[in-house]
Amino acid sequence: MGAVTTSLDEQARSIFDDLGYTVSRTGTELRAERDWRVVTVTVLDSQDPIPEGGDLRCFVTRTDDATHLSRRLNRQDVSYDWAVIGITEDGDYEVVRHPGDTAMSADANT
């Protein structure tokens, strides 16, 4: 893996800022708020434990780990709505949503 100039945490904050969310820190996670929606944003490595509770959650990881994390979430059958953002080294990202595992690509810098 090459040198990373921006942490996943900072990139997650930037993505949600760009989407019009107000982002604040809550311990080790981010809280992204817009209108009625509050999303708990968690940066996870491939082996980190998956949180058991919540309402709306978004997990941020490297693109290489995004599919694996999505499969782990499906197997664990969590009770909350979730999405996974896989971020590439150059700042692009892919969003995997549940249910349906549909994906779309976007550039985090636009």
MODELLER restraints for C-alpha pairs under 7 A, 6 or more apart:
rsr = mdl.restraints
at = mdl.atoms
rsr.add(forms.Gaussian(group=physical.xy_distance, feature=features.Distance(at['CA:4:A'], at['CA:89:A']), mean=6.74, stdev=0.5))
rsr.add(forms.Gaussian(group=physical.xy_distance, feature=features.Distance(at['CA:8:A'], at['CA:43:A']), mean=6.72, stdev=0.5))
rsr.add(forms.Gaussian(group=physical.xy_distance, feature=features.Distance(at['CA:8:A'], at['CA:60:A']), mean=6.97, stdev=0.5))
rsr.add(forms.Gaussian(group=physical.xy_distance, feature=features.Distance(at['CA:8:A'], at['CA:61:A']), mean=6.91, stdev=0.5))
rsr.add(forms.Gaussian(group=physical.xy_distance, feature=features.Distance(at['CA:9:A'], at['CA:43:A']), mean=6.31, stdev=0.5))
rsr.add(forms.Gaussian(group=physical.xy_distance, feature=features.Distance(at['CA:12:A'], at['CA:60:A']), mean=6.72, stdev=0.5))
rsr.add(forms.Gaussian(group=physical.xy_distance, feature=features.Distance(at['CA:13:A'], at['CA:23:A']), mean=6.59, stdev=0.5))
rsr.add(forms.Gaussian(group=physical.xy_distance, feature=features.Distance(at['CA:15:A'], at['CA:108:A']), mean=5.78, stdev=0.5))
rsr.add(forms.Gaussian(group=physical.xy_distance, feature=features.Distance(at['CA:16:A'], at['CA:32:A']), mean=6.77, stdev=0.5))
rsr.add(forms.Gaussian(group=physical.xy_distance, feature=features.Distance(at['CA:17:A'], at['CA:23:A']), mean=6.69, stdev=0.5))
rsr.add(forms.Gaussian(group=physical.xy_distance, feature=features.Distance(at['CA:20:A'], at['CA:34:A']), mean=6.92, stdev=0.5))
rsr.add(forms.Gaussian(group=physical.xy_distance, feature=features.Distance(at['CA:21:A'], at['CA:32:A']), mean=5.53, stdev=0.5))
rsr.add(forms.Gaussian(group=physical.xy_distance, feature=features.Distance(at['CA:21:A'], at['CA:33:A']), mean=5.15, stdev=0.5))
rsr.add(forms.Gaussian(group=physical.xy_distance, feature=features.Distance(at['CA:21:A'], at['CA:34:A']), mean=4.91, stdev=0.5))
rsr.add(forms.Gaussian(group=physical.xy_distance, feature=features.Distance(at['CA:22:A'], at['CA:32:A']), mean=5.52, stdev=0.5))
rsr.add(forms.Gaussian(group=physical.xy_distance, feature=features.Distance(at['CA:22:A'], at['CA:33:A']), mean=5.09, stdev=0.5))
rsr.add(forms.Gaussian(group=physical.xy_distance, feature=features.Distance(at['CA:22:A'], at['CA:34:A']), mean=6.41, stdev=0.5))
rsr.add(forms.Gaussian(group=physical.xy_distance, feature=features.Distance(at['CA:23:A'], at['CA:30:A']), mean=6.57, stdev=0.5))
rsr.add(forms.Gaussian(group=physical.xy_distance, feature=features.Distance(at['CA:23:A'], at['CA:31:A']), mean=5.56, stdev=0.5))
rsr.add(forms.Gaussian(group=physical.xy_distance, feature=features.Distance(at['CA:23:A'], at['CA:32:A']), mean=4.46, stdev=0.5))
rsr.add(forms.Gaussian(group=physical.xy_distance, feature=features.Distance(at['CA:23:A'], at['CA:33:A']), mean=6.46, stdev=0.5))
rsr.add(forms.Gaussian(group=physical.xy_distance, feature=features.Distance(at['CA:24:A'], at['CA:30:A']), mean=5.67, stdev=0.5))
rsr.add(forms.Gaussian(group=physical.xy_distance, feature=features.Distance(at['CA:24:A'], at['CA:31:A']), mean=5.23, stdev=0.5))
rsr.add(forms.Gaussian(group=physical.xy_distance, feature=features.Distance(at['CA:24:A'], at['CA:32:A']), mean=6.64, stdev=0.5))
rsr.add(forms.Gaussian(group=physical.xy_distance, feature=features.Distance(at['CA:25:A'], at['CA:31:A']), mean=6.05, stdev=0.5))
rsr.add(forms.Gaussian(group=physical.xy_distance, feature=features.Distance(at['CA:29:A'], at['CA:40:A']), mean=6.81, stdev=0.5))
rsr.add(forms.Gaussian(group=physical.xy_distance, feature=features.Distance(at['CA:29:A'], at['CA:41:A']), mean=5.77, stdev=0.5))
rsr.add(forms.Gaussian(group=physical.xy_distance, feature=features.Distance(at['CA:29:A'], at['CA:42:A']), mean=5.08, stdev=0.5))
rsr.add(forms.Gaussian(group=physical.xy_distance, feature=features.Distance(at['CA:30:A'], at['CA:40:A']), mean=5.90, stdev=0.5))
rsr.add(forms.Gaussian(group=physical.xy_distance, feature=features.Distance(at['CA:30:A'], at['CA:41:A']), mean=4.87, stdev=0.5))
rsr.add(forms.Gaussian(group=physical.xy_distance, feature=features.Distance(at['CA:30:A'], at['CA:42:A']), mean=6.55, stdev=0.5))
rsr.add(forms.Gaussian(group=physical.xy_distance, feature=features.Distance(at['CA:31:A'], at['CA:38:A']), mean=6.81, stdev=0.5))
rsr.add(forms.Gaussian(group=physical.xy_distance, feature=features.Distance(at['CA:31:A'], at['CA:39:A']), mean=5.89, stdev=0.5))
rsr.add(forms.Gaussian(group=physical.xy_distance, feature=features.Distance(at['CA:31:A'], at['CA:40:A']), mean=4.91, stdev=0.5))
rsr.add(forms.Gaussian(group=physical.xy_distance, feature=features.Distance(at['CA:31:A'], at['CA:41:A']), mean=6.10, stdev=0.5))
rsr.add(forms.Gaussian(group=physical.xy_distance, feature=features.Distance(at['CA:32:A'], at['CA:38:A']), mean=5.70, stdev=0.5))
rsr.add(forms.Gaussian(group=physical.xy_distance, feature=features.Distance(at['CA:32:A'], at['CA:39:A']), mean=5.10, stdev=0.5))
rsr.add(forms.Gaussian(group=physical.xy_distance, feature=features.Distance(at['CA:32:A'], at['CA:40:A']), mean=6.42, stdev=0.5))
rsr.add(forms.Gaussian(group=physical.xy_distance, feature=features.Distance(at['CA:33:A'], at['CA:39:A']), mean=6.43, stdev=0.5))
rsr.add(forms.Gaussian(group=physical.xy_distance, feature=features.Distance(at['CA:38:A'], at['CA:56:A']), mean=6.88, stdev=0.5))
rsr.add(forms.Gaussian(group=physical.xy_distance, feature=features.Distance(at['CA:39:A'], at['CA:56:A']), mean=5.02, stdev=0.5))
rsr.add(forms.Gaussian(group=physical.xy_distance, feature=features.Distance(at['CA:39:A'], at['CA:57:A']), mean=5.39, stdev=0.5))
rsr.add(forms.Gaussian(group=physical.xy_distance, feature=features.Distance(at['CA:39:A'], at['CA:58:A']), mean=6.71, stdev=0.5))
rsr.add(forms.Gaussian(group=physical.xy_distance, feature=features.Distance(at['CA:40:A'], at['CA:56:A']), mean=6.32, stdev=0.5))
rsr.add(forms.Gaussian(group=physical.xy_distance, feature=features.Distance(at['CA:40:A'], at['CA:57:A']), mean=4.78, stdev=0.5))
rsr.add(forms.Gaussian(group=physical.xy_distance, feature=features.Distance(at['CA:40:A'], at['CA:58:A']), mean=6.19, stdev=0.5))
rsr.add(forms.Gaussian(group=physical.xy_distance, feature=features.Distance(at['CA:41:A'], at['CA:57:A']), mean=5.90, stdev=0.5))
rsr.add(forms.Gaussian(group=physical.xy_distance, feature=features.Distance(at['CA:41:A'], at['CA:58:A']), mean=4.78, stdev=0.5))
rsr.add(forms.Gaussian(group=physical.xy_distance, feature=features.Distance(at['CA:41:A'], at['CA:59:A']), mean=5.81, stdev=0.5))
rsr.add(forms.Gaussian(group=physical.xy_distance, feature=features.Distance(at['CA:42:A'], at['CA:58:A']), mean=6.30, stdev=0.5))
rsr.add(forms.Gaussian(group=physical.xy_distance, feature=features.Distance(at['CA:42:A'], at['CA:59:A']), mean=4.86, stdev=0.5))
rsr.add(forms.Gaussian(group=physical.xy_distance, feature=features.Distance(at['CA:42:A'], at['CA:60:A']), mean=6.07, stdev=0.5))
rsr.add(forms.Gaussian(group=physical.xy_distance, feature=features.Distance(at['CA:43:A'], at['CA:59:A']), mean=5.69, stdev=0.5))
rsr.add(forms.Gaussian(group=physical.xy_distance, feature=features.Distance(at['CA:43:A'], at['CA:60:A']), mean=4.60, stdev=0.5))
rsr.add(forms.Gaussian(group=physical.xy_distance, feature=features.Distance(at['CA:43:A'], at['CA:61:A']), mean=5.97, stdev=0.5))
rsr.add(forms.Gaussian(group=physical.xy_distance, feature=features.Distance(at['CA:44:A'], at['CA:59:A']), mean=6.45, stdev=0.5))
rsr.add(forms.Gaussian(group=physical.xy_distance, feature=features.Distance(at['CA:44:A'], at['CA:60:A']), mean=6.08, stdev=0.5))
rsr.add(forms.Gaussian(group=physical.xy_distance, feature=features.Distance(at['CA:44:A'], at['CA:61:A']), mean=5.59, stdev=0.5))
rsr.add(forms.Gaussian(group=physical.xy_distance, feature=features.Distance(at['CA:45:A'], at['CA:61:A']), mean=6.18, stdev=0.5))
rsr.add(forms.Gaussian(group=physical.xy_distance, feature=features.Distance(at['CA:46:A'], at['CA:65:A']), mean=5.90, stdev=0.5))
rsr.add(forms.Gaussian(group=physical.xy_distance, feature=features.Distance(at['CA:46:A'], at['CA:69:A']), mean=6.39, stdev=0.5))
rsr.add(forms.Gaussian(group=physical.xy_distance, feature=features.Distance(at['CA:52:A'], at['CA:78:A']), mean=6.59, stdev=0.5))
rsr.add(forms.Gaussian(group=physical.xy_distance, feature=features.Distance(at['CA:53:A'], at['CA:80:A']), mean=6.89, stdev=0.5))
rsr.add(forms.Gaussian(group=physical.xy_distance, feature=features.Distance(at['CA:54:A'], at['CA:80:A']), mean=5.81, stdev=0.5))
rsr.add(forms.Gaussian(group=physical.xy_distance, feature=features.Distance(at['CA:55:A'], at['CA:80:A']), mean=4.89, stdev=0.5))
rsr.add(forms.Gaussian(group=physical.xy_distance, feature=features.Distance(at['CA:55:A'], at['CA:81:A']), mean=6.19, stdev=0.5))
rsr.add(forms.Gaussian(group=physical.xy_distance, feature=features.Distance(at['CA:56:A'], at['CA:80:A']), mean=6.05, stdev=0.5))
rsr.add(forms.Gaussian(group=physical.xy_distance, feature=features.Distance(at['CA:56:A'], at['CA:81:A']), mean=5.03, stdev=0.5))
rsr.add(forms.Gaussian(group=physical.xy_distance, feature=features.Distance(at['CA:56:A'], at['CA:82:A']), mean=5.85, stdev=0.5))
rsr.add(forms.Gaussian(group=physical.xy_distance, feature=features.Distance(at['CA:57:A'], at['CA:81:A']), mean=6.34, stdev=0.5))
rsr.add(forms.Gaussian(group=physical.xy_distance, feature=features.Distance(at['CA:57:A'], at['CA:82:A']), mean=4.74, stdev=0.5))
rsr.add(forms.Gaussian(group=physical.xy_distance, feature=features.Distance(at['CA:57:A'], at['CA:83:A']), mean=6.56, stdev=0.5))
rsr.add(forms.Gaussian(group=physical.xy_distance, feature=features.Distance(at['CA:58:A'], at['CA:82:A']), mean=5.50, stdev=0.5))
rsr.add(forms.Gaussian(group=physical.xy_distance, feature=features.Distance(at['CA:58:A'], at['CA:83:A']), mean=4.77, stdev=0.5))
rsr.add(forms.Gaussian(group=physical.xy_distance, feature=features.Distance(at['CA:58:A'], at['CA:84:A']), mean=5.59, stdev=0.5))
rsr.add(forms.Gaussian(group=physical.xy_distance, feature=features.Distance(at['CA:59:A'], at['CA:83:A']), mean=6.30, stdev=0.5))
rsr.add(forms.Gaussian(group=physical.xy_distance, feature=features.Distance(at['CA:59:A'], at['CA:84:A']), mean=4.70, stdev=0.5))
rsr.add(forms.Gaussian(group=physical.xy_distance, feature=features.Distance(at['CA:59:A'], at['CA:85:A']), mean=6.14, stdev=0.5))
rsr.add(forms.Gaussian(group=physical.xy_distance, feature=features.Distance(at['CA:60:A'], at['CA:84:A']), mean=5.83, stdev=0.5))
rsr.add(forms.Gaussian(group=physical.xy_distance, feature=features.Distance(at['CA:60:A'], at['CA:85:A']), mean=4.78, stdev=0.5))
rsr.add(forms.Gaussian(group=physical.xy_distance, feature=features.Distance(at['CA:60:A'], at['CA:86:A']), mean=6.08, stdev=0.5))
rsr.add(forms.Gaussian(group=physical.xy_distance, feature=features.Distance(at['CA:61:A'], at['CA:85:A']), mean=6.32, stdev=0.5))
rsr.add(forms.Gaussian(group=physical.xy_distance, feature=features.Distance(at['CA:61:A'], at['CA:86:A']), mean=5.11, stdev=0.5))
rsr.add(forms.Gaussian(group=physical.xy_distance, feature=features.Distance(at['CA:61:A'], at['CA:87:A']), mean=6.27, stdev=0.5))
rsr.add(forms.Gaussian(group=physical.xy_distance, feature=features.Distance(at['CA:62:A'], at['CA:86:A']), mean=4.87, stdev=0.5))
rsr.add(forms.Gaussian(group=physical.xy_distance, feature=features.Distance(at['CA:62:A'], at['CA:87:A']), mean=4.80, stdev=0.5))
rsr.add(forms.Gaussian(group=physical.xy_distance, feature=features.Distance(at['CA:62:A'], at['CA:88:A']), mean=6.10, stdev=0.5))
rsr.add(forms.Gaussian(group=physical.xy_distance, feature=features.Distance(at['CA:63:A'], at['CA:86:A']), mean=3.85, stdev=0.5))
rsr.add(forms.Gaussian(group=physical.xy_distance, feature=features.Distance(at['CA:63:A'], at['CA:87:A']), mean=4.95, stdev=0.5))
rsr.add(forms.Gaussian(group=physical.xy_distance, feature=features.Distance(at['CA:63:A'], at['CA:88:A']), mean=5.49, stdev=0.5))
rsr.add(forms.Gaussian(group=physical.xy_distance, feature=features.Distance(at['CA:66:A'], at['CA:84:A']), mean=6.41, stdev=0.5))
rsr.add(forms.Gaussian(group=physical.xy_distance, feature=features.Distance(at['CA:66:A'], at['CA:85:A']), mean=6.84, stdev=0.5))
rsr.add(forms.Gaussian(group=physical.xy_distance, feature=features.Distance(at['CA:66:A'], at['CA:86:A']), mean=5.07, stdev=0.5))
rsr.add(forms.Gaussian(group=physical.xy_distance, feature=features.Distance(at['CA:70:A'], at['CA:84:A']), mean=6.72, stdev=0.5))
rsr.add(forms.Gaussian(group=physical.xy_distance, feature=features.Distance(at['CA:81:A'], at['CA:98:A']), mean=6.81, stdev=0.5))
rsr.add(forms.Gaussian(group=physical.xy_distance, feature=features.Distance(at['CA:82:A'], at['CA:97:A']), mean=6.54, stdev=0.5))
rsr.add(forms.Gaussian(group=physical.xy_distance, feature=features.Distance(at['CA:82:A'], at['CA:98:A']), mean=5.86, stdev=0.5))
rsr.add(forms.Gaussian(group=physical.xy_distance, feature=features.Distance(at['CA:83:A'], at['CA:95:A']), mean=6.79, stdev=0.5))
rsr.add(forms.Gaussian(group=physical.xy_distance, feature=features.Distance(at['CA:83:A'], at['CA:96:A']), mean=5.59, stdev=0.5))
rsr.add(forms.Gaussian(group=physical.xy_distance, feature=features.Distance(at['CA:83:A'], at['CA:97:A']), mean=4.40, stdev=0.5))
rsr.add(forms.Gaussian(group=physical.xy_distance, feature=features.Distance(at['CA:83:A'], at['CA:98:A']), mean=5.99, stdev=0.5))
rsr.add(forms.Gaussian(group=physical.xy_distance, feature=features.Distance(at['CA:84:A'], at['CA:95:A']), mean=5.70, stdev=0.5))
rsr.add(forms.Gaussian(group=physical.xy_distance, feature=features.Distance(at['CA:84:A'], at['CA:96:A']), mean=5.09, stdev=0.5))
rsr.add(forms.Gaussian(group=physical.xy_distance, feature=features.Distance(at['CA:84:A'], at['CA:97:A']), mean=6.47, stdev=0.5))
rsr.add(forms.Gaussian(group=physical.xy_distance, feature=features.Distance(at['CA:85:A'], at['CA:93:A']), mean=6.42, stdev=0.5))
rsr.add(forms.Gaussian(group=physical.xy_distance, feature=features.Distance(at['CA:85:A'], at['CA:94:A']), mean=5.61, stdev=0.5))
rsr.add(forms.Gaussian(group=physical.xy_distance, feature=features.Distance(at['CA:85:A'], at['CA:95:A']), mean=4.57, stdev=0.5))
rsr.add(forms.Gaussian(group=physical.xy_distance, feature=features.Distance(at['CA:85:A'], at['CA:96:A']), mean=6.39, stdev=0.5))
rsr.add(forms.Gaussian(group=physical.xy_distance, feature=features.Distance(at['CA:86:A'], at['CA:93:A']), mean=5.42, stdev=0.5))
rsr.add(forms.Gaussian(group=physical.xy_distance, feature=features.Distance(at['CA:86:A'], at['CA:94:A']), mean=5.19, stdev=0.5))
rsr.add(forms.Gaussian(group=physical.xy_distance, feature=features.Distance(at['CA:86:A'], at['CA:95:A']), mean=6.47, stdev=0.5))
rsr.add(forms.Gaussian(group=physical.xy_distance, feature=features.Distance(at['CA:87:A'], at['CA:93:A']), mean=4.34, stdev=0.5))
rsr.add(forms.Gaussian(group=physical.xy_distance, feature=features.Distance(at['CA:87:A'], at['CA:94:A']), mean=6.64, stdev=0.5))
rsr.add(forms.Gaussian(group=physical.xy_distance, feature=features.Distance(at['CA:91:A'], at['CA:107:A']), mean=6.71, stdev=0.5))
rsr.add(forms.Gaussian(group=physical.xy_distance, feature=features.Distance(at['CA:91:A'], at['CA:108:A']), mean=5.62, stdev=0.5))
rsr.add(forms.Gaussian(group=physical.xy_distance, feature=features.Distance(at['CA:91:A'], at['CA:109:A']), mean=6.77, stdev=0.5))
rsr.add(forms.Gaussian(group=physical.xy_distance, feature=features.Distance(at['CA:92:A'], at['CA:106:A']), mean=6.13, stdev=0.5))
rsr.add(forms.Gaussian(group=physical.xy_distance, feature=features.Distance(at['CA:92:A'], at['CA:107:A']), mean=4.36, stdev=0.5))
rsr.add(forms.Gaussian(group=physical.xy_distance, feature=features.Distance(at['CA:92:A'], at['CA:108:A']), mean=5.25, stdev=0.5))
rsr.add(forms.Gaussian(group=physical.xy_distance, feature=features.Distance(at['CA:93:A'], at['CA:105:A']), mean=5.99, stdev=0.5))
rsr.add(forms.Gaussian(group=physical.xy_distance, feature=features.Distance(at['CA:93:A'], at['CA:106:A']), mean=5.66, stdev=0.5))
rsr.add(forms.Gaussian(group=physical.xy_distance, feature=features.Distance(at['CA:93:A'], at['CA:107:A']), mean=6.03, stdev=0.5))
rsr.add(forms.Gaussian(group=physical.xy_distance, feature=features.Distance(at['CA:93:A'], at['CA:108:A']), mean=6.28, stdev=0.5))
rsr.add(forms.Gaussian(group=physical.xy_distance, feature=features.Distance(at['CA:94:A'], at['CA:103:A']), mean=6.59, stdev=0.5))
rsr.add(forms.Gaussian(group=physical.xy_distance, feature=features.Distance(at['CA:94:A'], at['CA:104:A']), mean=5.71, stdev=0.5))
rsr.add(forms.Gaussian(group=physical.xy_distance, feature=features.Distance(at['CA:94:A'], at['CA:105:A']), mean=4.46, stdev=0.5))
rsr.add(forms.Gaussian(group=physical.xy_distance, feature=features.Distance(at['CA:94:A'], at['CA:106:A']), mean=6.31, stdev=0.5))
rsr.add(forms.Gaussian(group=physical.xy_distance, feature=features.Distance(at['CA:95:A'], at['CA:103:A']), mean=5.49, stdev=0.5))
rsr.add(forms.Gaussian(group=physical.xy_distance, feature=features.Distance(at['CA:95:A'], at['CA:104:A']), mean=5.68, stdev=0.5))
rsr.add(forms.Gaussian(group=physical.xy_distance, feature=features.Distance(at['CA:95:A'], at['CA:105:A']), mean=6.58, stdev=0.5))
rsr.add(forms.Gaussian(group=physical.xy_distance, feature=features.Distance(at['CA:96:A'], at['CA:102:A']), mean=5.88, stdev=0.5))
rsr.add(forms.Gaussian(group=physical.xy_distance, feature=features.Distance(at['CA:96:A'], at['CA:103:A']), mean=4.71, stdev=0.5))
rsr.add(forms.Gaussian(group=physical.xy_distance, feature=features.Distance(at['CA:97:A'], at['CA:103:A']), mean=6.71, stdev=0.5))
